Amino acid sequence: MSKRPEPILSVVVPLYNEAASLPEFYSALKNVLDGLGLAYEIIFVNDGSTDPSAEIVQAYKKDDGAVRLISFSRNFGKEMATTAGIHKAGGQATLILDADGQHPVDRIPEFVARWRGGAKVVIGRRVGGRQTAFTKRLGYKLFYGVFRRLTGLRLHPDLSDFRLIDRAVQVQFNQLTEHNRVTRGLIDWLGYERAYVPYTENLRRHGTATYSYSKLFKHALDWAISLSISPLYITAYIGAVVLPVATLLGLGMLTNFALGDPLNLHATGGAYLLVVALFLIGLLMVSQGIIGLYLSHIHTETQQRPLYVIDQTNPEG
């Protein structure tokens, strides 16, 4: 058997209990990839599935030299599965998509065309046809609105995990070492020239979504904490308002008392105690904010991200 050429395109597919959808997905994906006219590999990452997903991929692997399988010892989560696939990808570009059929494989040629046109990151953007509960849609809008303010990153709720990255982006991504990660957020943090491919999300034909509301909430928290240190300063911001207000109130009440109560406040001892308590609360919040400053430096250092990212395709000098 002749050795397969080095892949130009690596396709990373995280798997968790997708046995029912795999045959249809694999067949459609193969048809599209064969039509591209370039060498490719398909990396399935089995994230501790309890159904026959791994066995099905093993069967594909015997007959198809382009198929690779990575199996976790247990369920580590989609983000880790995606990360493992990116780490192992050997192509000049890496495409990430789900196996549940919601990401339409017939859009892959456009992703590749945009990449060949110079884009280092190509992102699938959902347009219409998305069947999402009202509460989730509202949650997405609130989260992304707050997130943009906290991080300064221009993210949109319709930008999906369906995306392609160039080898240069992959190399930089592989240097990021944090454990609580959101793949698309880290890719966005790296920057690079990007393009967008609009697509209509297909309905999930088999099974149910594995992301519950609790998982989505945790996902949002991980994303916010991983990509922003602003939450550490929230108490300091509140304290910066409470402390001067309490100080002004206290000085005003003391001055009024010293002048014989010309304002007729008739402030009781309880009122003075309340102002003192408000002052102490403000002082405590400011103190917590100062501690937050130190924690933010520790947080940033322990992430061990590169200090900056140079686009090697546009060298300096």
Order of alpha helices (4+ residues) and beta strands (2+ residues): beta-alpha-beta-alpha-beta-alpha-beta-alpha-beta-alpha-beta-alpha-alpha-beta-alpha-alpha-alpha
